[in-house]
Amino acid sequence: MERIYLLEDDDSIRKLVIYALGSQGYEALGFDHPAEFWKAMEGPQPALVLLDIMLPEEDGLSILQKLRASAVTKKLPVIMLTAKNTEYDRVVGLDSGADDFISKPFGMMELVARVRAVLRRAEKKEWQGDYQVGPLFVSPQRHLVQVAGEEVLLTNKEFALLCLLLEHQGMAMTRDAIMDGVWGQEFSRENRTLDVHVRTLRTKLGAAGQLIETVRGVGYKIGGSL
């Protein structure tokens, strides 16, 4: 049984989410204060964390950054729950390493579906092999990117974007498919976040950046060798 931790200070929401997840076969544990959550994290790691942003003691974004900074929890799937609904808050949360972002109020069945989707993506990533395309080498397991033998440092979202394109190498991926795969379904399709990330990724990859091709009217793909 997969264990899910929920850090949410609203009693009614916490109890409802715990009940909904439990009814779907998950072992869900809820915490109303970050101190309780961090204490639980000293034990066996959960399969996924549901994390509210507005919390007493410590805000959710700070907690997320700490999780991503630790080698133990670096790849732990995290879904942000928040009443904040501005594009800025989503960008900050997702670029800090969140796997998905759900705005309140939300339906319980939608929440469960999003949890399942993130867990499936996480499970799939565990089985990914290494990629070698021309001078570009990527190891999803080791979170390593090299161009002509030189390591390239990427943000979590840049790395996820690159791995998604490599996973579908040679295929033109639509903008919506890429956004769903990297940022989750909650993210707006009208902003320029994807284009900014592609541009930055190309720059960081240097000569290998040419491998990321723009498919007019569709989205992006990674083609063959240079």
Disulfide bonds with the S-S distance in Angstrom:
none
